[in-house]
Amino acid sequence: MRILVIAAAVLALTVASVQAQGRRQPNDGAKPIDNSPKVDEKAYKAALERIPEPKDRYDPWGGARPGEPAKKPK
């Protein structure tokens, strides 16, 4: 009898916690608050223009293979 009461109590606590997690807060119809920063297109394009152009092309596999084949002397 004691085991049955303990099992029922554990089951009731488990069910109560699952039901509490499934509940949602009521929505008053208000629009969600947008906390993301606003992007200024002119400032973005100006920042892109300030990035210097690289002199050499980047080769990610440059360390795995030689860059230029060895030239044979005539």
Backbone atoms as SQL, in Angstrom:
CREATE TABLE atoms (id INTEGER PRIMARY KEY, chain TEXT, resi INTEGER, resn TEXT, atom TEXT, x REAL, y REAL, z REAL);
INSERT INTO atoms VALUES
  (1, 'A', 1, 'MET', 'N', 0.821, -1.183, 0.000),
  (2, 'A', 1, 'MET', 'CA', 0.000, 0.000, 0.000),
  (3, 'A', 1, 'MET', 'C', 0.875, 1.260, 0.000),
  (4, 'A', 2, 'ARG', 'N', 1.941, 1.214, 0.769),
  (5, 'A', 2, 'ARG', 'CA', 2.840, 2.347, 0.876),
  (6, 'A', 2, 'ARG', 'C', 3.505, 2.617, -0.482),
  (7, 'A', 3, 'ILE', 'N', 3.894, 1.563, -1.184),
  (8, 'A', 3, 'ILE', 'CA', 4.537, 1.705, -2.490),
  (9, 'A', 3, 'ILE', 'C', 3.559, 2.311, -3.491),
  (10, 'A', 4, 'LEU', 'N', 2.290, 1.923, -3.422),
  (11, 'A', 4, 'LEU', 'CA', 1.279, 2.459, -4.318),
  (12, 'A', 4, 'LEU', 'C', 1.082, 3.968, -4.111),
  (13, 'A', 5, 'VAL', 'N', 1.089, 4.419, -2.866),
  (14, 'A', 5, 'VAL', 'CA', 0.936, 5.845, -2.559),
  (15, 'A', 5, 'VAL', 'C', 2.146, 6.624, -3.048),
  (16, 'A', 6, 'ILE', 'N', 3.336, 6.094, -2.856),
  (17, 'A', 6, 'ILE', 'CA', 4.569, 6.765, -3.304),
  (18, 'A', 6, 'ILE', 'C', 4.593, 6.844, -4.825),
  (19, 'A', 7, 'ALA', 'N', 4.216, 5.770, -5.506),
  (20, 'A', 7, 'ALA', 'CA', 4.196, 5.764, -6.970),
  (21, 'A', 7, 'ALA', 'C', 3.181, 6.773, -7.492),
  (22, 'A', 8, 'ALA', 'N', 2.023, 6.865, -6.850),
  (23, 'A', 8, 'ALA', 'CA', 1.009, 7.826, -7.268),
  (24, 'A', 8, 'ALA', 'C', 1.501, 9.257, -7.074),
  (25, 'A', 9, 'ALA', 'N', 2.201, 9.524, -5.983),
  (26, 'A', 9, 'ALA', 'CA', 2.727, 10.866, -5.723),
  (27, 'A', 9, 'ALA', 'C', 3.789, 11.240, -6.754),
  (28, 'A', 10, 'VAL', 'N', 4.676, 10.320, -7.082),
  (29, 'A', 10, 'VAL', 'CA', 5.718, 10.579, -8.080),
  (30, 'A', 10, 'VAL', 'C', 5.078, 10.828, -9.443),
  (31, 'A', 11, 'LEU', 'N', 4.070, 10.036, -9.787),
  (32, 'A', 11, 'LEU', 'CA', 3.384, 10.214, -11.064),
  (33, 'A', 11, 'LEU', 'C', 2.669, 11.563, -11.122),
  (34, 'A', 12, 'ALA', 'N', 2.040, 11.953, -10.033),
  (35, 'A', 12, 'ALA', 'CA', 1.332, 13.233, -9.992),
  (36, 'A', 12, 'ALA', 'C', 2.304, 14.403, -10.132),
  (37, 'A', 13, 'LEU', 'N', 3.456, 14.330, -9.487),
  (38, 'A', 13, 'LEU', 'CA', 4.452, 15.401, -9.603),
  (39, 'A', 13, 'LEU', 'C', 5.021, 15.480, -11.015),
  (40, 'A', 14, 'THR', 'N', 5.220, 14.334, -11.628),
  (41, 'A', 14, 'THR', 'CA', 5.744, 14.310, -12.993),
  (42, 'A', 14, 'THR', 'C', 4.744, 14.918, -13.964),
  (43, 'A', 15, 'VAL', 'N', 3.489, 14.534, -13.834),
  (44, 'A', 15, 'VAL', 'CA', 2.454, 15.061, -14.726),
  (45, 'A', 15, 'VAL', 'C', 2.290, 16.565, -14.518),
  (46, 'A', 16, 'ALA', 'N', 2.356, 17.022, -13.292),
  (47, 'A', 16, 'ALA', 'CA', 2.204, 18.449, -13.011),
  (48, 'A', 16, 'ALA', 'C', 3.339, 19.254, -13.644),
  (49, 'A', 17, 'SER', 'N', 4.559, 18.740, -13.609),
  (50, 'A', 17, 'SER', 'CA', 5.681, 19.478, -14.194),
  (51, 'A', 17, 'SER', 'C', 5.586, 19.511, -15.716),
  (52, 'A', 18, 'VAL', 'N', 5.109, 18.425, -16.315),
  (53, 'A', 18, 'VAL', 'CA', 4.959, 18.391, -17.768),
  (54, 'A', 18, 'VAL', 'C', 3.870, 19.367, -18.204),
  (55, 'A', 19, 'GLN', 'N', 2.785, 19.431, -17.474),
  (56, 'A', 19, 'GLN', 'CA', 1.713, 20.360, -17.824),
  (57, 'A', 19, 'GLN', 'C', 2.159, 21.814, -17.654),
  (58, 'A', 20, 'ALA', 'N', 2.971, 22.082, -16.664),
  (59, 'A', 20, 'ALA', 'CA', 3.445, 23.448, -16.445),
  (60, 'A', 20, 'ALA', 'C', 4.361, 23.892, -17.578),
  (61, 'A', 21, 'GLN', 'N', 5.139, 22.979, -18.131),
  (62, 'A', 21, 'GLN', 'CA', 6.030, 23.331, -19.223),
  (63, 'A', 21, 'GLN', 'C', 5.264, 23.561, -20.524),
  (64, 'A', 22, 'GLY', 'N', 4.114, 22.931, -20.674),
  (65, 'A', 22, 'GLY', 'CA', 3.350, 23.047, -21.900),
  (66, 'A', 22, 'GLY', 'C', 2.504, 24.290, -21.976),
  (67, 'A', 23, 'ARG', 'N', 2.328, 25.019, -20.913),
  (68, 'A', 23, 'ARG', 'CA', 1.490, 26.214, -20.918),
  (69, 'A', 23, 'ARG', 'C', 2.203, 27.371, -21.593),
  (70, 'A', 24, 'ARG', 'N', 1.408, 28.195, -22.266),
  (71, 'A', 24, 'ARG', 'CA', 1.962, 29.363, -22.935),
  (72, 'A', 24, 'ARG', 'C', 1.412, 30.613, -22.285),
  (73, 'A', 25, 'GLN', 'N', 2.165, 31.684, -22.381),
  (74, 'A', 25, 'GLN', 'CA', 1.731, 32.964, -21.863),
  (75, 'A', 25, 'GLN', 'C', 0.717, 33.566, -22.825),
  (76, 'A', 26, 'PRO', 'N', -0.325, 34.199, -22.332),
  (77, 'A', 26, 'PRO', 'CA', -1.302, 34.812, -23.237),
  (78, 'A', 26, 'PRO', 'C', -0.686, 35.987, -23.987),
  (79, 'A', 27, 'ASN', 'N', -1.062, 36.118, -25.249),
  (80, 'A', 27, 'ASN', 'CA', -0.552, 37.199, -26.090),
  (81, 'A', 27, 'ASN', 'C', -1.624, 38.277, -26.161),
  (82, 'A', 28, 'ASP', 'N', -1.279, 39.482, -25.828),
  (83, 'A', 28, 'ASP', 'CA', -2.233, 40.586, -25.819),
  (84, 'A', 28, 'ASP', 'C', -2.441, 41.175, -27.215),
  (85, 'A', 29, 'GLY', 'N', -1.878, 40.575, -28.228),
  (86, 'A', 29, 'GLY', 'CA', -1.999, 41.108, -29.574),
  (87, 'A', 29, 'GLY', 'C', -0.958, 42.162, -29.873),
  (88, 'A', 30, 'ALA', 'N', -0.059, 42.389, -28.950),
  (89, 'A', 30, 'ALA', 'CA', 0.983, 43.386, -29.159),
  (90, 'A', 30, 'ALA', 'C', 2.048, 42.821, -30.096),
  (91, 'A', 31, 'LYS', 'N', 2.644, 43.698, -30.859),
  (92, 'A', 31, 'LYS', 'CA', 3.702, 43.269, -31.765),
  (93, 'A', 31, 'LYS', 'C', 4.939, 42.907, -30.954),
  (94, 'A', 32, 'PRO', 'N', 5.699, 41.898, -31.410),
  (95, 'A', 32, 'PRO', 'CA', 6.928, 41.556, -30.684),
  (96, 'A', 32, 'PRO', 'C', 7.949, 42.681, -30.784),
  (97, 'A', 33, 'ILE', 'N', 8.703, 42.852, -29.746),
  (98, 'A', 33, 'ILE', 'CA', 9.716, 43.904, -29.690),
  (99, 'A', 33, 'ILE', 'C', 10.929, 43.460, -30.509),
  (100, 'A', 34, 'ASP', 'N', 11.371, 44.297, -31.409),
  (101, 'A', 34, 'ASP', 'CA', 12.520, 43.996, -32.256),
  (102, 'A', 34, 'ASP', 'C', 13.752, 44.640, -31.638),
  (103, 'A', 35, 'ASN', 'N', 14.624, 43.813, -31.050),
  (104, 'A', 35, 'ASN', 'CA', 15.830, 44.322, -30.396),
  (105, 'A', 35, 'ASN', 'C', 17.052, 44.271, -31.302),
  (106, 'A', 36, 'SER', 'N', 16.888, 43.844, -32.561),
  (107, 'A', 36, 'SER', 'CA', 18.040, 43.761, -33.445),
  (108, 'A', 36, 'SER', 'C', 18.456, 45.158, -33.904),
  (109, 'A', 37, 'PRO', 'N', 19.736, 45.382, -34.073),
  (110, 'A', 37, 'PRO', 'CA', 20.193, 46.710, -34.498),
  (111, 'A', 37, 'PRO', 'C', 19.794, 46.981, -35.946),
  (112, 'A', 38, 'LYS', 'N', 19.504, 48.222, -36.240),
  (113, 'A', 38, 'LYS', 'CA', 19.130, 48.626, -37.599),
  (114, 'A', 38, 'LYS', 'C', 20.403, 48.798, -38.433),
  (115, 'A', 39, 'VAL', 'N', 20.347, 48.312, -39.657),
  (116, 'A', 39, 'VAL', 'CA', 21.507, 48.372, -40.540),
  (117, 'A', 39, 'VAL', 'C', 21.336, 49.561, -41.484),
  (118, 'A', 40, 'ASP', 'N', 22.351, 50.400, -41.522),
  (119, 'A', 40, 'ASP', 'CA', 22.356, 51.555, -42.412),
  (120, 'A', 40, 'ASP', 'C', 23.066, 51.131, -43.698),
  (121, 'A', 41, 'GLU', 'N', 22.341, 51.120, -44.796),
  (122, 'A', 41, 'GLU', 'CA', 22.896, 50.636, -46.062),
  (123, 'A', 41, 'GLU', 'C', 24.060, 51.503, -46.554),
  (124, 'A', 42, 'LYS', 'N', 23.951, 52.806, -46.403),
  (125, 'A', 42, 'LYS', 'CA', 25.034, 53.680, -46.854),
  (126, 'A', 42, 'LYS', 'C', 26.307, 53.431, -46.064),
  (127, 'A', 43, 'ALA', 'N', 26.185, 53.275, -44.750),
  (128, 'A', 43, 'ALA', 'CA', 27.362, 53.017, -43.923),
  (129, 'A', 43, 'ALA', 'C', 27.956, 51.657, -44.249),
  (130, 'A', 44, 'TYR', 'N', 27.108, 50.681, -44.541),
  (131, 'A', 44, 'TYR', 'CA', 27.590, 49.340, -44.887),
  (132, 'A', 44, 'TYR', 'C', 28.394, 49.371, -46.188),
  (133, 'A', 45, 'LYS', 'N', 27.866, 50.044, -47.210),
  (134, 'A', 45, 'LYS', 'CA', 28.568, 50.120, -48.483),
  (135, 'A', 45, 'LYS', 'C', 29.858, 50.924, -48.361),
  (136, 'A', 46, 'ALA', 'N', 29.848, 51.972, -47.546),
  (137, 'A', 46, 'ALA', 'CA', 31.057, 52.763, -47.347),
  (138, 'A', 46, 'ALA', 'C', 32.126, 51.934, -46.635),
  (139, 'A', 47, 'ALA', 'N', 31.714, 51.105, -45.699),
  (140, 'A', 47, 'ALA', 'CA', 32.673, 50.255, -44.998),
  (141, 'A', 47, 'ALA', 'C', 33.260, 49.205, -45.937),
  (142, 'A', 48, 'LEU', 'N', 32.446, 48.682, -46.846),
  (143, 'A', 48, 'LEU', 'CA', 32.958, 47.710, -47.815),
  (144, 'A', 48, 'LEU', 'C', 33.962, 48.348, -48.767),
  (145, 'A', 49, 'GLU', 'N', 33.757, 49.605, -49.128),
  (146, 'A', 49, 'GLU', 'CA', 34.680, 50.285, -50.031),
  (147, 'A', 49, 'GLU', 'C', 36.012, 50.587, -49.359),
  (148, 'A', 50, 'ARG', 'N', 36.028, 50.691, -48.039),
  (149, 'A', 50, 'ARG', 'CA', 37.273, 50.982, -47.318),
  (150, 'A', 50, 'ARG', 'C', 38.156, 49.749, -47.153),
  (151, 'A', 51, 'ILE', 'N', 37.658, 48.568, -47.464),
  (152, 'A', 51, 'ILE', 'CA', 38.470, 47.356, -47.349),
  (153, 'A', 51, 'ILE', 'C', 39.479, 47.349, -48.490),
  (154, 'A', 52, 'PRO', 'N', 40.771, 47.253, -48.189),
  (155, 'A', 52, 'PRO', 'CA', 41.765, 47.300, -49.267),
  (156, 'A', 52, 'PRO', 'C', 41.744, 46.009, -50.095),
  (157, 'A', 53, 'GLU', 'N', 42.059, 46.157, -51.378),
  (158, 'A', 53, 'GLU', 'CA', 42.135, 45.004, -52.270),
  (159, 'A', 53, 'GLU', 'C', 43.466, 44.291, -52.036),
  (160, 'A', 54, 'PRO', 'N', 43.472, 42.970, -51.953),
  (161, 'A', 54, 'PRO', 'CA', 44.734, 42.255, -51.739),
  (162, 'A', 54, 'PRO', 'C', 45.605, 42.298, -53.000),
  (163, 'A', 55, 'LYS', 'N', 46.925, 42.334, -52.809),
  (164, 'A', 55, 'LYS', 'CA', 47.851, 42.375, -53.932),
  (165, 'A', 55, 'LYS', 'C', 47.959, 41.003, -54.587),
  (166, 'A', 56, 'ASP', 'N', 48.024, 39.961, -53.784),
  (167, 'A', 56, 'ASP', 'CA', 48.124, 38.601, -54.302),
  (168, 'A', 56, 'ASP', 'C', 46.818, 37.866, -54.034),
  (169, 'A', 57, 'ARG', 'N', 46.525, 36.925, -54.909),
  (170, 'A', 57, 'ARG', 'CA', 45.345, 36.107, -54.679),
  (171, 'A', 57, 'ARG', 'C', 45.651, 35.112, -53.573),
  (172, 'A', 58, 'TYR', 'N', 44.671, 34.864, -52.741),
  (173, 'A', 58, 'TYR', 'CA', 44.837, 33.919, -51.641),
  (174, 'A', 58, 'TYR', 'C', 44.644, 32.507, -52.162),
  (175, 'A', 59, 'ASP', 'N', 45.601, 31.629, -51.845),
  (176, 'A', 59, 'ASP', 'CA', 45.519, 30.229, -52.256),
  (177, 'A', 59, 'ASP', 'C', 45.460, 29.364, -51.004),
  (178, 'A', 60, 'PRO', 'N', 44.296, 28.836, -50.649),
  (179, 'A', 60, 'PRO', 'CA', 44.195, 28.054, -49.427),
  (180, 'A', 60, 'PRO', 'C', 44.967, 26.737, -49.488),
  (181, 'A', 61, 'TRP', 'N', 45.231, 26.233, -50.701),
  (182, 'A', 61, 'TRP', 'CA', 45.970, 24.978, -50.846),
  (183, 'A', 61, 'TRP', 'C', 47.444, 25.227, -51.159),
  (184, 'A', 62, 'GLY', 'N', 47.914, 26.437, -50.969),
  (185, 'A', 62, 'GLY', 'CA', 49.292, 26.773, -51.305),
  (186, 'A', 62, 'GLY', 'C', 50.325, 25.967, -50.538),
  (187, 'A', 63, 'GLY', 'N', 50.017, 25.585, -49.310),
  (188, 'A', 63, 'GLY', 'CA', 50.973, 24.802, -48.528),
  (189, 'A', 63, 'GLY', 'C', 50.955, 23.322, -48.876),
  (190, 'A', 64, 'ALA', 'N', 49.904, 22.863, -49.562),
  (191, 'A', 64, 'ALA', 'CA', 49.778, 21.449, -49.888),
  (192, 'A', 64, 'ALA', 'C', 50.420, 21.103, -51.224),
  (193, 'A', 65, 'ARG', 'N', 50.538, 22.078, -52.106),
  (194, 'A', 65, 'ARG', 'CA', 51.145, 21.836, -53.410),
  (195, 'A', 65, 'ARG', 'C', 52.002, 23.040, -53.785),
  (196, 'A', 66, 'PRO', 'N', 52.955, 22.849, -54.654),
  (197, 'A', 66, 'PRO', 'CA', 53.791, 23.986, -55.042),
  (198, 'A', 66, 'PRO', 'C', 52.991, 24.992, -55.849),
  (199, 'A', 67, 'GLY', 'N', 53.329, 26.252, -55.679),
  (200, 'A', 67, 'GLY', 'CA', 52.621, 27.322, -56.364),
  (201, 'A', 67, 'GLY', 'C', 52.900, 27.360, -57.852),
  (202, 'A', 68, 'GLU', 'N', 54.151, 27.218, -58.245),
  (203, 'A', 68, 'GLU', 'CA', 54.529, 27.256, -59.654),
  (204, 'A', 68, 'GLU', 'C', 55.374, 26.021, -59.948),
  (205, 'A', 69, 'PRO', 'N', 55.158, 25.375, -61.067),
  (206, 'A', 69, 'PRO', 'CA', 55.998, 24.218, -61.400),
  (207, 'A', 69, 'PRO', 'C', 57.431, 24.663, -61.689),
  (208, 'A', 70, 'ALA', 'N', 58.365, 23.815, -61.352),
  (209, 'A', 70, 'ALA', 'CA', 59.788, 24.136, -61.586),
  (210, 'A', 70, 'ALA', 'C', 60.055, 24.151, -63.084),
  (211, 'A', 71, 'LYS', 'N', 60.771, 25.218, -63.537),
  (212, 'A', 71, 'LYS', 'CA', 61.093, 25.329, -64.971),
  (213, 'A', 71, 'LYS', 'C', 62.378, 24.555, -65.263),
  (214, 'A', 72, 'LYS', 'N', 62.356, 23.864, -66.386),
  (215, 'A', 72, 'LYS', 'CA', 63.521, 23.079, -66.773),
  (216, 'A', 72, 'LYS', 'C', 64.487, 23.964, -67.568),
  (217, 'A', 73, 'PRO', 'N', 65.789, 23.917, -67.225),
  (218, 'A', 73, 'PRO', 'CA', 66.755, 24.713, -68.004),
  (219, 'A', 73, 'PRO', 'C', 66.961, 24.093, -69.391),
  (220, 'A', 74, 'LYS', 'N', 67.229, 24.945, -70.392),
  (221, 'A', 74, 'LYS', 'CA', 67.417, 24.461, -71.770),
  (222, 'A', 74, 'LYS', 'C', 68.819, 24.024, -72.044);
